Amino acid sequence: MKVLVAGGTGFIGTNLCEELAKRGHEVTALSRSPGDAGLPDGVESALGNVSAYDSIADTVVGHDAVVNLVSLSPLYKPPEGTSHEEVHLEGTANLVRAAEAAGVDRFLQLSALGADPDGETAYIRAKGKAEAVVRESALEWTIVRPSVVFGDGGEFVEFTKTLTTPYVTGLPGGGKTRFQPIWVGDLVPMLADALEGSEARSASEASEQGSRADDAHVGEIYELGGPQIATLADVTELVYAAEGKDVTIVPIPMELAKLGLSAIDSLPFVPFGPDQGRSLEFDNTVADNDVTAFGRDPTALRTLGSYLGLEGTRHRAKPAETA
Ligand SMILES: NC(=O)c1ccc[n+]([C@@H]2O[C@H](COP(=O)([O-])OP(=O)(O)OC[C@H]3O[C@@H](n4cnc5c(N)ncnc54)[C@H](OP(=O)(O)O)[C@@H]3O)[C@@H](O)[C@H]2O)c1
């Protein structure tokens, strides 16, 4: 297949481009500042801004599939002049329109757990509205909603360090928000499978089949999580344990944290605002782990502790089925 990966130079994108190229697909990574540095061998780059239709329409032509991985991080306040609506909703609408105009078959949309047009944060609302645009399109779509994703180049571990300090740290609500972190190395083969069809296949099988994928995952919404559920407090302990540091969590009442974030919202050098506070009120876990739709055993996926080099040591994250 000829696959255009919008946001292909980002964290998940670079890994997905590498996986698709390894499977024998022709891959182009589109972003606003592409360059070839850091892109896997054999992956082409293209310049485009999904918020500007004319800058992407010609690039989409000639592709069999489009993957939308364009992101504005929900973990930090959006930079001045940007918004989740512009990047996640308008960007998706432009990509969908360009794909329909170009006769693209498959469209894979990376969404987020809890995506809801009436949700509590701007990110979740934009993701929910973007899902509706994808679902209502004429394309053969698949939507994937992962929990937080960890791996080299990801921001989840660094974000935890930005939010906290070693030894003694305050956390809104005592850090009880639950996550189900999934390793990027587990996620991207499933994304590639979602594009190709039912089974993960070798490069030779993929090229034998030619440019068409089968439709096993078309019209599906998948919620994907890792093998364990960890609270923000658990993750904080893990992250500092990996550095050989203990941490004691001091709970900050959620209402107080939200009040504080509202008060400092207008300060440009403070990276968090009320939306980031609100997002900590909702768990980021899956009800049923759809990794099984890709033939994966949820308990066999990589844990955050193992990624951080803490395998076999005491830590508080629990297997998802018992948490
Ligand atoms: N990482 C996670 O934990 C996680 C969890 C759940 C869902 N997701 C979803 O997964 C997707 C990928 O996330 P990620 O973590 O890989 O994001 P990322 O590392 O921040 O990468 C974002 C990519 O989008 C590009 N981009 C941003 N704005 C653009 C625009 N206007 N036009 C074209 N390209 C643009 C960036 O390149 P330029 O800046 O050069 O344009 C970059 O290639 C997103 O949809 C995200 O919401 C991620």
The ligand as an SDF file (V2000), in Angstrom:
LIG
                    3D

 48 52  0  0  0  0  0  0  0  0999 V2000
    1.1940    9.8920   22.9560 N   0  0  0  0  0  0  0  0  0  0  0  0
    0.1470    9.4890   23.6710 C   0  0  0  0  0  0  0  0  0  0  0  0
    0.2480    9.1150   24.8710 O   0  0  0  0  0  0  0  0  0  0  0  0
   -1.2270    9.4400   23.0340 C   0  0  0  0  0  0  0  0  0  0  0  0
   -2.3080    8.8930   23.7690 C   0  0  0  0  0  0  0  0  0  0  0  0
   -3.5760    8.8500   23.1900 C   0  0  0  0  0  0  0  0  0  0  0  0
   -3.7670    9.3490   21.8930 C   0  0  0  0  0  0  0  0  0  0  0  0
   -2.7010    9.8840   21.2120 N   0  0  0  0  0  0  0  0  0  0  0  0
   -2.9420   10.3910   19.8480 C   0  0  0  0  0  0  0  0  0  0  0  0
   -2.0030    9.7920   18.9740 O   0  0  0  0  0  0  0  0  0  0  0  0
   -1.6630   10.7000   17.9280 C   0  0  0  0  0  0  0  0  0  0  0  0
   -0.1370   10.8530   17.8240 C   0  0  0  0  0  0  0  0  0  0  0  0
    0.3600   11.3460   19.0560 O   0  0  0  0  0  0  0  0  0  0  0  0
    1.9360   11.5620   19.3190 P   0  0  0  0  0  0  0  0  0  0  0  0
    2.1410   11.4080   20.7720 O   0  0  0  0  0  0  0  0  0  0  0  0
    2.7400   10.7500   18.3660 O   0  0  0  0  0  0  0  0  0  0  0  0
    2.0720   13.1070   18.9520 O   0  0  0  0  0  0  0  0  0  0  0  0
    3.4210   13.9740   18.7020 P   0  0  0  0  0  0  0  0  0  0  0  0
    4.6400   13.2220   19.0770 O   0  0  0  0  0  0  0  0  0  0  0  0
    3.1800   15.2890   19.3540 O   0  0  0  0  0  0  0  0  0  0  0  0
    3.4480   14.1640   17.1260 O   0  0  0  0  0  0  0  0  0  0  0  0
    2.5610   15.0330   16.5000 C   0  0  0  0  0  0  0  0  0  0  0  0
    2.8590   15.0680   15.0080 C   0  0  0  0  0  0  0  0  0  0  0  0
    1.8880   15.9170   14.3910 O   0  0  0  0  0  0  0  0  0  0  0  0
    2.5870   16.8790   13.5780 C   0  0  0  0  0  0  0  0  0  0  0  0
    1.7420   18.0620   13.5180 N   0  0  0  0  0  0  0  0  0  0  0  0
    1.3340   18.8470   14.5560 C   0  0  0  0  0  0  0  0  0  0  0  0
    0.5270   19.8140   14.1020 N   0  0  0  0  0  0  0  0  0  0  0  0
    0.4330   19.6490   12.7470 C   0  0  0  0  0  0  0  0  0  0  0  0
   -0.2740   20.3040   11.7150 C   0  0  0  0  0  0  0  0  0  0  0  0
   -1.0350   21.3830   11.9630 N   0  0  0  0  0  0  0  0  0  0  0  0
   -0.1680   19.8490   10.4390 N   0  0  0  0  0  0  0  0  0  0  0  0
    0.6090   18.7690   10.1660 C   0  0  0  0  0  0  0  0  0  0  0  0
    1.2920   18.0860   11.1010 N   0  0  0  0  0  0  0  0  0  0  0  0
    1.2060   18.5220   12.3720 C   0  0  0  0  0  0  0  0  0  0  0  0
    3.9310   17.0650   14.2990 C   0  0  0  0  0  0  0  0  0  0  0  0
    4.9500   17.5800   13.4470 O   0  0  0  0  0  0  0  0  0  0  0  0
    5.1520   19.1800   13.2450 P   0  0  0  0  0  0  0  0  0  0  0  0
    5.0540   19.7990   14.6060 O   0  0  0  0  0  0  0  0  0  0  0  0
    6.5060   19.2990   12.5940 O   0  0  0  0  0  0  0  0  0  0  0  0
    4.0780   19.6180   12.3330 O   0  0  0  0  0  0  0  0  0  0  0  0
    4.2300   15.6140   14.6490 C   0  0  0  0  0  0  0  0  0  0  0  0
    4.7070   14.9280   13.5010 O   0  0  0  0  0  0  0  0  0  0  0  0
   -2.4210   11.9900   18.2450 C   0  0  0  0  0  0  0  0  0  0  0  0
   -3.6420   11.9820   17.5550 O   0  0  0  0  0  0  0  0  0  0  0  0
   -2.6830   11.8950   19.7310 C   0  0  0  0  0  0  0  0  0  0  0  0
   -3.8100   12.6460   20.1370 O   0  0  0  0  0  0  0  0  0  0  0  0
   -1.4510    9.9450   21.7570 C   0  0  0  0  0  0  0  0  0  0  0  0
  1  2  1  0
  2  3  2  0
  2  4  1  0
  4  5  1  0
  4 48  2  0
  5  6  2  0
  6  7  1  0
  7  8  2  0
  8  9  1  0
  8 48  1  0
  9 10  1  0
  9 46  1  0
 10 11  1  0
 11 12  1  0
 11 44  1  0
 12 13  1  0
 13 14  1  0
 14 15  2  0
 14 16  1  0
 14 17  1  0
 17 18  1  0
 18 19  2  0
 18 20  1  0
 18 21  1  0
 21 22  1  0
 22 23  1  0
 23 24  1  0
 23 42  1  0
 24 25  1  0
 25 26  1  0
 25 36  1  0
 26 27  1  0
 26 35  1  0
 27 28  2  0
 28 29  1  0
 29 30  1  0
 29 35  2  0
 30 31  1  0
 30 32  2  0
 32 33  1  0
 33 34  2  0
 34 35  1  0
 36 37  1  0
 36 42  1  0
 37 38  1  0
 38 39  2  0
 38 40  1  0
 38 41  1  0
 42 43  1  0
 44 45  1  0
 44 46  1  0
 46 47  1  0
M  CHG  2   8   1  16  -1
M  END
$$$$
